[in-house]
Amino acid sequence: MEEKYDGGPAFPFQTFDTGNGTRIVGSMGMDLRDYFAASFVASGHVFPKLSAGNTPQEVAKQAYDLADAMLKARES
């Protein structure tokens, strides 16, 4: 299976100062591809009128196809 470009972290590095001179650096969760796909589903623009013929798999595929297009558009 071909690995998809995920766009990196959706919420990149944040630094936390613990107050004793220790700094904690890390990313906050999902990658950008997942964030775009979830945003499309939440917006209602992916199959806005669901019917019995639209399976969850079809909705997910369309959301990720749109997310992949968004990532591709960022390259130019």
VMD Tcl script that builds the backbone (N, CA, C; Angstrom):
set m [mol new atoms 228]
animate dup $m
set s [atomselect $m all]
$s set {name element resname resid chain x y z} {
  {N N MET 1 A 0.845 -1.182 0.000}
  {CA C MET 1 A 0.000 0.000 0.000}
  {C C MET 1 A 0.891 1.246 0.000}
  {N N GLU 2 A 0.571 2.175 -0.873}
  {CA C GLU 2 A 1.335 3.422 -0.966}
  {C C GLU 2 A 1.052 4.300 0.249}
  {N N GLU 3 A 2.114 4.807 0.842}
  {CA C GLU 3 A 1.950 5.672 2.006}
  {C C GLU 3 A 1.628 7.085 1.536}
  {N N LYS 4 A 0.567 7.672 2.083}
  {CA C LYS 4 A 0.135 9.017 1.720}
  {C C LYS 4 A 0.916 10.059 2.498}
  {N N TYR 5 A 1.180 11.169 1.828}
  {CA C TYR 5 A 1.767 12.321 2.506}
  {C C TYR 5 A 0.720 12.862 3.458}
  {N N ASP 6 A 1.084 13.034 4.734}
  {CA C ASP 6 A 0.096 13.459 5.721}
  {C C ASP 6 A 0.163 14.931 6.082}
  {N N GLY 7 A 1.125 15.670 5.528}
  {CA C GLY 7 A 1.204 17.100 5.792}
  {C C GLY 7 A 1.889 17.461 7.092}
  {N N GLY 8 A 2.331 16.472 7.847}
  {CA C GLY 8 A 2.949 16.764 9.133}
  {C C GLY 8 A 1.908 17.050 10.193}
  {N N PRO 9 A 2.341 17.469 11.371}
  {CA C PRO 9 A 1.387 17.706 12.451}
  {C C PRO 9 A 0.433 18.861 12.140}
  {N N ALA 10 A -0.837 18.675 12.451}
  {CA C ALA 10 A -1.819 19.741 12.253}
  {C C ALA 10 A -1.587 20.879 13.235}
  {N N PHE 11 A -1.083 20.535 14.395}
  {CA C PHE 11 A -0.814 21.515 15.434}
  {C C PHE 11 A 0.646 21.364 15.828}
  {N N PRO 12 A 1.536 21.958 15.042}
  {CA C PRO 12 A 2.958 21.683 15.256}
  {C C PRO 12 A 3.462 22.158 16.599}
  {N N PHE 13 A 4.678 21.905 16.804}
  {CA C PHE 13 A 5.392 22.025 18.059}
  {C C PHE 13 A 4.947 23.167 18.968}
  {N N GLN 14 A 4.683 22.767 20.174}
  {CA C GLN 14 A 4.401 23.718 21.232}
  {C C GLN 14 A 5.409 23.458 22.336}
  {N N THR 15 A 5.839 24.528 22.966}
  {CA C THR 15 A 6.800 24.411 24.056}
  {C C THR 15 A 6.108 24.776 25.362}
  {N N PHE 16 A 6.320 23.961 26.360}
  {CA C PHE 16 A 5.734 24.194 27.670}
  {C C PHE 16 A 6.857 24.415 28.667}
  {N N ASP 17 A 6.781 25.483 29.412}
  {CA C ASP 17 A 7.764 25.746 30.460}
  {C C ASP 17 A 7.156 25.256 31.767}
  {N N THR 18 A 7.832 24.335 32.411}
  {CA C THR 18 A 7.299 23.747 33.637}
  {C C THR 18 A 7.545 24.609 34.859}
  {N N GLY 19 A 8.279 25.706 34.689}
  {CA C GLY 19 A 8.519 26.607 35.805}
  {C C GLY 19 A 9.806 26.334 36.555}
  {N N ASN 20 A 10.398 25.176 36.315}
  {CA C ASN 20 A 11.660 24.861 36.992}
  {C C ASN 20 A 12.823 24.788 36.002}
  {N N GLY 21 A 12.650 25.453 34.859}
  {CA C GLY 21 A 13.699 25.468 33.849}
  {C C GLY 21 A 13.601 24.334 32.842}
  {N N THR 22 A 12.674 23.423 33.059}
  {CA C THR 22 A 12.484 22.314 32.134}
  {C C THR 22 A 11.502 22.738 31.053}
  {N N ARG 23 A 11.860 22.465 29.806}
  {CA C ARG 23 A 10.963 22.767 28.693}
  {C C ARG 23 A 10.563 21.463 28.027}
  {N N ILE 24 A 9.305 21.340 27.729}
  {CA C ILE 24 A 8.786 20.148 27.070}
  {C C ILE 24 A 8.317 20.572 25.682}
  {N N VAL 25 A 8.807 19.897 24.665}
  {CA C VAL 25 A 8.447 20.222 23.281}
  {C C VAL 25 A 7.800 18.998 22.657}
  {N N GLY 26 A 6.722 19.203 21.920}
  {CA C GLY 26 A 6.075 18.089 21.237}
  {C C GLY 26 A 4.996 18.564 20.303}
  {N N SER 27 A 4.496 17.649 19.493}
  {CA C SER 27 A 3.392 18.001 18.611}
  {C C SER 27 A 2.087 17.614 19.296}
  {N N MET 28 A 1.016 18.209 18.853}
  {CA C MET 28 A -0.260 18.035 19.521}
  {C C MET 28 A -1.226 17.213 18.666}
  {N N GLY 29 A -0.972 15.931 18.529}
  {CA C GLY 29 A -1.983 15.052 17.965}
  {C C GLY 29 A -1.940 14.799 16.482}
  {N N MET 30 A -3.070 14.932 15.846}
  {CA C MET 30 A -3.280 14.453 14.487}
  {C C MET 30 A -2.435 15.175 13.444}
  {N N ASP 31 A -2.277 14.494 12.296}
  {CA C ASP 31 A -1.555 15.126 11.194}
  {C C ASP 31 A -2.509 16.001 10.385}
  {N N LEU 32 A -1.945 16.797 9.511}
  {CA C LEU 32 A -2.726 17.781 8.759}
  {C C LEU 32 A -3.738 17.109 7.834}
  {N N ARG 33 A -3.377 15.967 7.254}
  {CA C ARG 33 A -4.302 15.247 6.367}
  {C C ARG 33 A -5.550 14.828 7.128}
  {N N ASP 34 A -5.372 14.260 8.318}
  {CA C ASP 34 A -6.522 13.871 9.137}
  {C C ASP 34 A -7.353 15.087 9.532}
  {N N TYR 35 A -6.687 16.180 9.858}
  {CA C TYR 35 A -7.390 17.406 10.247}
  {C C TYR 35 A -8.252 17.922 9.095}
  {N N PHE 36 A -7.667 17.967 7.874}
  {CA C PHE 36 A -8.444 18.411 6.711}
  {C C PHE 36 A -9.651 17.496 6.490}
  {N N ALA 37 A -9.439 16.178 6.527}
  {CA C ALA 37 A -10.535 15.240 6.286}
  {C C ALA 37 A -11.639 15.408 7.324}
  {N N ALA 38 A -11.261 15.508 8.586}
  {CA C ALA 38 A -12.260 15.689 9.645}
  {C C ALA 38 A -13.012 17.005 9.464}
  {N N SER 39 A -12.312 18.031 9.028}
  {CA C SER 39 A -12.953 19.335 8.816}
  {C C SER 39 A -13.992 19.268 7.708}
  {N N PHE 40 A -13.676 18.535 6.632}
  {CA C PHE 40 A -14.658 18.388 5.548}
  {C C PHE 40 A -15.902 17.655 6.032}
  {N N VAL 41 A -15.723 16.587 6.781}
  {CA C VAL 41 A -16.880 15.832 7.279}
  {C C VAL 41 A -17.709 16.707 8.213}
  {N N ALA 42 A -17.055 17.401 9.128}
  {CA C ALA 42 A -17.771 18.247 10.090}
  {C C ALA 42 A -18.498 19.410 9.417}
  {N N SER 43 A -17.946 19.891 8.300}
  {CA C SER 43 A -18.549 21.041 7.613}
  {C C SER 43 A -19.834 20.677 6.883}
  {N N GLY 44 A -20.030 19.398 6.607}
  {CA C GLY 44 A -21.205 18.981 5.856}
  {C C GLY 44 A -21.011 19.052 4.360}
  {N N HIS 45 A -19.816 19.401 3.893}
  {CA C HIS 45 A -19.564 19.497 2.454}
  {C C HIS 45 A -19.235 18.158 1.826}
  {N N VAL 46 A -19.068 17.125 2.636}
  {CA C VAL 46 A -18.870 15.780 2.124}
  {C C VAL 46 A -20.222 15.097 2.182}
  {N N PHE 47 A -20.774 14.785 1.025}
  {CA C PHE 47 A -22.114 14.205 0.950}
  {C C PHE 47 A -23.079 14.972 1.851}
  {N N PRO 48 A -23.368 16.237 1.538}
  {CA C PRO 48 A -24.226 17.032 2.429}
  {C C PRO 48 A -25.596 16.411 2.675}
  {N N LYS 49 A -26.099 15.640 1.726}
  {CA C LYS 49 A -27.383 14.974 1.935}
  {C C LYS 49 A -27.125 13.470 1.926}
  {N N LEU 50 A -26.950 12.915 3.096}
  {CA C LEU 50 A -26.687 11.482 3.198}
  {C C LEU 50 A -27.932 10.693 2.829}
  {N N SER 51 A -27.708 9.597 2.149}
  {CA C SER 51 A -28.801 8.692 1.838}
  {C C SER 51 A -28.335 7.278 2.159}
  {N N ALA 52 A -29.215 6.338 2.016}
  {CA C ALA 52 A -28.870 4.952 2.335}
  {C C ALA 52 A -27.716 4.456 1.465}
  {N N GLY 53 A -27.523 5.046 0.287}
  {CA C GLY 53 A -26.462 4.616 -0.621}
  {C C GLY 53 A -25.085 5.135 -0.259}
  {N N ASN 54 A -25.006 6.103 0.631}
  {CA C ASN 54 A -23.713 6.681 1.015}
  {C C ASN 54 A -23.231 6.003 2.287}
  {N N THR 55 A -22.280 5.113 2.109}
  {CA C THR 55 A -21.758 4.386 3.260}
  {C C THR 55 A -20.717 5.234 3.989}
  {N N PRO 56 A -20.436 4.919 5.239}
  {CA C PRO 56 A -19.363 5.625 5.944}
  {C C PRO 56 A -18.035 5.537 5.192}
  {N N GLN 57 A -17.798 4.408 4.534}
  {CA C GLN 57 A -16.566 4.249 3.766}
  {C C GLN 57 A -16.505 5.231 2.600}
  {N N GLU 58 A -17.638 5.473 1.939}
  {CA C GLU 58 A -17.677 6.442 0.835}
  {C C GLU 58 A -17.444 7.861 1.342}
  {N N VAL 59 A -18.053 8.195 2.464}
  {CA C VAL 59 A -17.866 9.524 3.051}
  {C C VAL 59 A -16.399 9.717 3.437}
  {N N ALA 60 A -15.803 8.716 4.078}
  {CA C ALA 60 A -14.395 8.805 4.467}
  {C C ALA 60 A -13.491 8.940 3.250}
  {N N LYS 61 A -13.758 8.165 2.206}
  {CA C LYS 61 A -12.930 8.236 0.999}
  {C C LYS 61 A -13.005 9.621 0.375}
  {N N GLN 62 A -14.205 10.178 0.267}
  {CA C GLN 62 A -14.328 11.508 -0.318}
  {C C GLN 62 A -13.619 12.549 0.552}
  {N N ALA 63 A -13.742 12.434 1.856}
  {CA C ALA 63 A -13.083 13.393 2.750}
  {C C ALA 63 A -11.570 13.336 2.578}
  {N N TYR 64 A -11.016 12.128 2.490}
  {CA C TYR 64 A -9.560 12.008 2.316}
  {C C TYR 64 A -9.122 12.400 0.910}
  {N N ASP 65 A -9.957 12.171 -0.099}
  {CA C ASP 65 A -9.628 12.656 -1.449}
  {C C ASP 65 A -9.536 14.180 -1.450}
  {N N LEU 66 A -10.469 14.831 -0.765}
  {CA C LEU 66 A -10.435 16.294 -0.666}
  {C C LEU 66 A -9.222 16.755 0.147}
  {N N ALA 67 A -8.908 16.053 1.219}
  {CA C ALA 67 A -7.737 16.395 2.028}
  {C C ALA 67 A -6.458 16.264 1.201}
  {N N ASP 68 A -6.360 15.195 0.398}
  {CA C ASP 68 A -5.184 15.013 -0.460}
  {C C ASP 68 A -5.067 16.146 -1.477}
  {N N ALA 69 A -6.208 16.589 -2.013}
  {CA C ALA 69 A -6.190 17.717 -2.949}
  {C C ALA 69 A -5.721 19.006 -2.265}
  {N N MET 70 A -6.131 19.201 -1.026}
  {CA C MET 70 A -5.684 20.377 -0.274}
  {C C MET 70 A -4.172 20.331 -0.052}
  {N N LEU 71 A -3.645 19.177 0.322}
  {CA C LEU 71 A -2.208 19.039 0.526}
  {C C LEU 71 A -1.440 19.273 -0.771}
  {N N LYS 72 A -1.979 18.769 -1.882}
  {CA C LYS 72 A -1.341 18.957 -3.191}
  {C C LYS 72 A -1.333 20.438 -3.563}
  {N N ALA 73 A -2.424 21.139 -3.287}
  {CA C ALA 73 A -2.515 22.572 -3.601}
  {C C ALA 73 A -1.504 23.380 -2.808}
  {N N ARG 74 A -1.162 22.920 -1.623}
  {CA C ARG 74 A -0.179 23.640 -0.790}
  {C C ARG 74 A 1.221 23.552 -1.381}
  {N N GLU 75 A 1.476 22.543 -2.223}
  {CA C GLU 75 A 2.803 22.372 -2.803}
  {C C GLU 75 A 3.127 23.424 -3.851}
  {N N SER 76 A 2.115 24.027 -4.460}
  {CA C SER 76 A 2.378 24.994 -5.536}
  {C C SER 76 A 2.412 26.417 -5.064}
}
mol reanalyze $m
mol bondsrecalc $m
mol representation Tube
mol addrep $m
